[in-house]
Amino acid sequence: MTDLTLSLQITALGMGLVFGAIILLWLMMIVLTFLTAEKDSPDEVPASDSPMPASVSETGFKVQAAALAVAVALAEQGQSTAHPLPDPPTAIVSAWQLGMRTRQSSEKGNFRRH
């Protein structure tokens, strides 16, 4: 057997295993979605398209929770010690940036605008 024939057989075997695994995963996903799908039973009443309005007490609790969350956020913001980082004392330029700037200045000429 030549090296080319052996390499083609190994390639075909590897590709076959990969595609076989993909097809196996695909079939497993189909089976799982079939088994876990919600069944429509005739005893259940179909849900209406419009959502049920929330009761007054639920709405009141939601408003209170929102107000409490805003108050906590404002209190934490006042106690925050975060501050912006200062700029470094000198400009940090990488070797790549230096090379590109040097090339651009040599192409355009080294002049300053006043």
Residue, then its C-alpha position, 0 to 999 in steps of 0.5 A: m500500500t502506498d502512502l497516498t492510499l493510506s493517507l486517503q483511507i485515514t482521511a476518509l475514516g476521520m471524516g466518516l467519524v466526524f460526520g457520523a458523530i454530527i448525525l448522531l447528535w442531530l438524531m439525539m436532539i430530535v429524540l430529546t425534543f420529541l420526548t420533552a415537548e409539551k403535549d396538548s391535552p384536551d382537558e386544558v383550556p387554551a390560553s388567551d393571547s392577551p396577558m392577565p392584568a396584574s392585581v393592584s397589590e402586585t403592582g403596588f409591590k412592584v412600585q415599592a421594589a423599584a423605589l427601594a432599588v433606586a434608593v439603594a443604588l443612589a446610596e451606593q453611588g454616594q459611597s463609591t470610592a471609584h475614580p478615573l485613572p490618571d493619565p500616565p506621565t509619559a506617552i507609551v508608544s509601542a514599537w509597532q506604533l513608532g515604526m508606523r509613525t516614522r514611516q508616515s512622517s517620512e512619506k509625507g515629509n517632516f513639517r509642522r503647521h503653525 
